[in-house]
Amino acid sequence: MSVTRGLPLGRAAVRDLSARDAGLPCDADEPGSPVSARLSRLLLALGLCAFPLALEGARAQDAVVPVPRTYGEAMDWYREAAQAGDPKAMFYLGLTLEQGLRPGGNPRDAMSWYRQSADKGFPLAQFKLGQLYQFGQIVDQDPRQARTWYEKAAAAGLADAQYNLAVMLETGDGGEADGDRAMALYNAAAEGGIPEAFLNLAGLLAQGELVEQDLTEALKWLILAERSGLGQGHAMAGAVRQLLNPVEIADAEARADRWIREKGSRVSSPDSPN
């Protein structure tokens, strides 16, 4: 089979921040503290989590911890926990300030809380700083800073950060392009439940510009994209199939089946809850 360089496949966009997409449950507080119990309740009150909270250590205190009656009261609880040094509270206080949920609040104040949370190693805050610097929201756009914060969150295992950092490494945004590292991070993101990584892995392998071209492996990832419910995967897979023989197509399908058996339980469709 002749090698076709630069096969045009689209790239999936960077990921945005949400409780589900971030890959960290909203109930990941340290158990056993009244602050954790309060945080779980105010997160529900503010609607910032995509699913109910169930704290092991908070259950015994449910009867004595009141539910916040207003956004202002919830914000006071965030601030109390943040000032006590809780990095998760710092992050969510920053999020509510950025979104303007407190009358008179300044979205720029969110940066201070995000930075304090990130400096304490909270991956969602590190990811958020990466986003803000990448797109110039609240702060001046600075792709190099974006890479720095995505690196920290990616190292902590946050799949969305691994994905966004891989996009930057693929495109050369904020520094030199690095196809091999982008591939490794897309792989990690795919294993972490980010189906869009399938499309970008396929694109790298089909184009053969930053990494060695491998159309059979590209088709494997496109089959996985199809099975995850990504509509783009079907059209792209059709284009790649035309360049492969039946044996190569069967090989790609077998590879996809093997990947699903070994790792697929962590991958869901883009619109389904984890």
SETOR-120759 format. One line per field, with one value per residue (C-alpha): residue in three letters; x negated, y, z. Coordinates in steps of 0.5 Angstrom, whole numbers, plus 500, padded with zeros to 3 digits. Last residue first. Example, Ala and Ser with C-alpha at 12.3 -4.5 7.8 and 13.67 -1.06 7.14 Angstrom:
2
residuo <- SER / ALA
X <- 473 / 475
Y <- 498 / 491
Z <- 514 / 516
END
This chain:
274
residuo <- ASN / PRO / SER / ASP / PRO / SER / SER / VAL / ARG / SER / GLY / LYS / GLU / ARG / ILE / TRP / ARG / ASP / ALA / ARG / ALA / GLU / ALA / ASP / ALA / ILE / GLU / VAL / PRO / ASN / LEU / LEU / GLN / ARG / VAL / ALA / GLY / ALA / MET / ALA / HIS / GLY / GLN / GLY / LEU / GLY / SER / ARG / GLU / ALA / LEU / ILE / LEU / TRP / LYS / LEU / ALA / GLU / THR / LEU / ASP / GLN / GLU / VAL / LEU / GLU / GLY / GLN / ALA / LEU / LEU / GLY / ALA / LEU / ASN / LEU / PHE / ALA / GLU / PRO / ILE / GLY / GLY / GLU / ALA / ALA / ALA / ASN / TYR / LEU / ALA / MET / ALA / ARG / ASP / GLY / ASP / ALA / GLU / GLY / GLY / ASP / GLY / THR / GLU / LEU / MET / VAL / ALA / LEU / ASN / TYR / GLN / ALA / ASP / ALA / LEU / GLY / ALA / ALA / ALA / ALA / LYS / GLU / TYR / TRP / THR / ARG / ALA / GLN / ARG / PRO / ASP / GLN / ASP / VAL / ILE / GLN / GLY / PHE / GLN / TYR / LEU / GLN / GLY / LEU / LYS / PHE / GLN / ALA / LEU / PRO / PHE / GLY / LYS / ASP / ALA / SER / GLN / ARG / TYR / TRP / SER / MET / ALA / ASP / ARG / PRO / ASN / GLY / GLY / PRO / ARG / LEU / GLY / GLN / GLU / LEU / THR / LEU / GLY / LEU / TYR / PHE / MET / ALA / LYS / PRO / ASP / GLY / ALA / GLN / ALA / ALA / GLU / ARG / TYR / TRP / ASP / MET / ALA / GLU / GLY / TYR / THR / ARG / PRO / VAL / PRO / VAL / VAL / ALA / ASP / GLN / ALA / ARG / ALA / GLY / GLU / LEU / ALA / LEU / PRO / PHE / ALA / CYS / LEU / GLY / LEU / ALA / LEU / LEU / LEU / ARG / SER / LEU / ARG / ALA / SER / VAL / PRO / SER / GLY / PRO / GLU / ASP / ALA / ASP / CYS / PRO / LEU / GLY / ALA / ASP / ARG / ALA / SER / LEU / ASP / ARG / VAL / ALA / ALA / ARG / GLY / LEU / PRO / LEU / GLY / ARG / THR / VAL / SER / MET
X <- 539 / 545 / 547 / 546 / 539 / 540 / 537 / 529 / 527 / 530 / 526 / 519 / 517 / 523 / 524 / 517 / 517 / 524 / 520 / 514 / 518 / 522 / 515 / 513 / 519 / 518 / 511 / 513 / 519 / 514 / 513 / 513 / 521 / 522 / 518 / 524 / 529 / 526 / 526 / 534 / 535 / 531 / 534 / 540 / 537 / 541 / 536 / 536 / 535 / 529 / 526 / 527 / 523 / 518 / 517 / 517 / 511 / 507 / 508 / 506 / 500 / 496 / 490 / 491 / 491 / 493 / 496 / 503 / 506 / 503 / 504 / 511 / 512 / 510 / 514 / 520 / 519 / 517 / 524 / 527 / 524 / 525 / 518 / 515 / 517 / 513 / 507 / 507 / 507 / 502 / 497 / 499 / 498 / 491 / 489 / 492 / 488 / 489 / 485 / 488 / 494 / 498 / 494 / 500 / 499 / 496 / 502 / 507 / 503 / 504 / 511 / 512 / 507 / 511 / 518 / 515 / 513 / 507 / 503 / 498 / 504 / 505 / 498 / 497 / 504 / 501 / 494 / 498 / 502 / 497 / 493 / 500 / 500 / 507 / 508 / 512 / 519 / 520 / 514 / 516 / 510 / 508 / 515 / 515 / 509 / 511 / 517 / 513 / 509 / 515 / 518 / 511 / 511 / 504 / 503 / 501 / 507 / 511 / 508 / 507 / 515 / 516 / 512 / 515 / 522 / 521 / 521 / 529 / 530 / 536 / 541 / 547 / 544 / 545 / 541 / 539 / 531 / 533 / 537 / 531 / 526 / 530 / 530 / 522 / 521 / 526 / 522 / 515 / 518 / 514 / 518 / 519 / 522 / 527 / 530 / 530 / 534 / 538 / 540 / 541 / 546 / 549 / 549 / 552 / 558 / 561 / 555 / 557 / 556 / 551 / 553 / 557 / 552 / 547 / 546 / 546 / 540 / 535 / 537 / 539 / 544 / 545 / 550 / 549 / 547 / 544 / 544 / 551 / 550 / 554 / 551 / 544 / 547 / 548 / 542 / 538 / 541 / 540 / 533 / 532 / 535 / 529 / 529 / 528 / 523 / 527 / 527 / 535 / 535 / 532 / 525 / 525 / 526 / 531 / 536 / 535 / 534 / 528 / 528 / 524 / 520 / 523 / 523 / 518 / 520 / 517 / 513 / 509 / 502 / 498 / 501 / 496 / 497 / 500
Y <- 518 / 522 / 521 / 527 / 525 / 518 / 514 / 511 / 508 / 501 / 501 / 500 / 492 / 490 / 496 / 496 / 489 / 491 / 497 / 493 / 487 / 493 / 495 / 488 / 487 / 494 / 492 / 485 / 488 / 493 / 500 / 507 / 507 / 505 / 512 / 516 / 512 / 512 / 520 / 520 / 515 / 519 / 526 / 523 / 522 / 516 / 513 / 507 / 512 / 514 / 507 / 506 / 512 / 510 / 503 / 507 / 511 / 505 / 502 / 508 / 509 / 515 / 516 / 522 / 530 / 530 / 523 / 526 / 519 / 518 / 525 / 525 / 518 / 521 / 527 / 523 / 518 / 524 / 526 / 520 / 523 / 517 / 517 / 512 / 517 / 522 / 518 / 516 / 523 / 525 / 520 / 522 / 529 / 527 / 524 / 530 / 535 / 542 / 548 / 553 / 556 / 553 / 548 / 545 / 538 / 540 / 545 / 540 / 535 / 540 / 540 / 533 / 532 / 537 / 534 / 527 / 530 / 525 / 530 / 530 / 533 / 538 / 541 / 541 / 544 / 550 / 551 / 550 / 556 / 560 / 559 / 560 / 567 / 571 / 577 / 575 / 575 / 570 / 570 / 564 / 560 / 564 / 562 / 555 / 553 / 557 / 553 / 546 / 548 / 550 / 543 / 540 / 542 / 543 / 548 / 553 / 551 / 553 / 560 / 561 / 560 / 564 / 570 / 569 / 569 / 577 / 578 / 576 / 582 / 581 / 586 / 581 / 574 / 569 / 573 / 567 / 569 / 570 / 563 / 560 / 563 / 561 / 554 / 554 / 556 / 551 / 546 / 549 / 549 / 554 / 556 / 563 / 558 / 555 / 561 / 564 / 558 / 558 / 566 / 564 / 559 / 565 / 570 / 564 / 564 / 559 / 555 / 548 / 547 / 542 / 539 / 533 / 532 / 531 / 523 / 523 / 528 / 523 / 518 / 524 / 523 / 528 / 528 / 529 / 534 / 539 / 547 / 547 / 553 / 549 / 542 / 545 / 549 / 542 / 538 / 544 / 544 / 537 / 538 / 544 / 540 / 535 / 527 / 526 / 530 / 532 / 529 / 530 / 534 / 528 / 529 / 527 / 534 / 533 / 531 / 537 / 542 / 546 / 546 / 541 / 543 / 542 / 536 / 536 / 535 / 529 / 531 / 526 / 529 / 524 / 518 / 512 / 507 / 500
Z <- 568 / 566 / 558 / 553 / 551 / 550 / 556 / 557 / 563 / 562 / 555 / 558 / 557 / 554 / 550 / 548 / 545 / 541 / 538 / 536 / 533 / 529 / 527 / 525 / 521 / 517 / 515 / 513 / 509 / 505 / 508 / 504 / 503 / 511 / 513 / 509 / 512 / 519 / 518 / 517 / 523 / 528 / 527 / 530 / 537 / 540 / 544 / 539 / 533 / 537 / 539 / 531 / 530 / 535 / 531 / 524 / 526 / 529 / 522 / 518 / 522 / 520 / 524 / 529 / 528 / 520 / 519 / 518 / 520 / 526 / 529 / 527 / 530 / 536 / 536 / 534 / 540 / 545 / 544 / 548 / 555 / 560 / 563 / 558 / 553 / 557 / 558 / 551 / 549 / 553 / 550 / 543 / 545 / 548 / 541 / 537 / 541 / 538 / 541 / 546 / 548 / 542 / 538 / 535 / 538 / 544 / 546 / 544 / 549 / 554 / 553 / 554 / 560 / 563 / 562 / 564 / 571 / 573 / 578 / 573 / 568 / 573 / 574 / 566 / 565 / 570 / 566 / 559 / 561 / 563 / 556 / 553 / 556 / 555 / 559 / 566 / 567 / 561 / 556 / 553 / 555 / 561 / 564 / 561 / 565 / 571 / 571 / 570 / 576 / 580 / 579 / 581 / 588 / 589 / 595 / 590 / 585 / 591 / 592 / 585 / 584 / 590 / 588 / 581 / 583 / 585 / 578 / 578 / 583 / 588 / 589 / 589 / 589 / 584 / 579 / 575 / 577 / 584 / 584 / 581 / 586 / 592 / 589 / 588 / 595 / 598 / 595 / 598 / 605 / 608 / 614 / 610 / 604 / 609 / 612 / 604 / 602 / 608 / 607 / 599 / 601 / 606 / 600 / 595 / 600 / 605 / 606 / 609 / 616 / 619 / 625 / 622 / 617 / 622 / 622 / 614 / 614 / 614 / 609 / 604 / 599 / 594 / 589 / 582 / 577 / 582 / 582 / 583 / 588 / 594 / 592 / 593 / 599 / 602 / 601 / 603 / 610 / 611 / 609 / 614 / 619 / 618 / 618 / 611 / 607 / 601 / 594 / 594 / 587 / 584 / 580 / 572 / 570 / 565 / 571 / 575 / 569 / 566 / 558 / 554 / 548 / 541 / 537 / 531 / 524 / 519 / 513 / 511 / 511 / 508 / 504 / 504 / 498 / 500
END
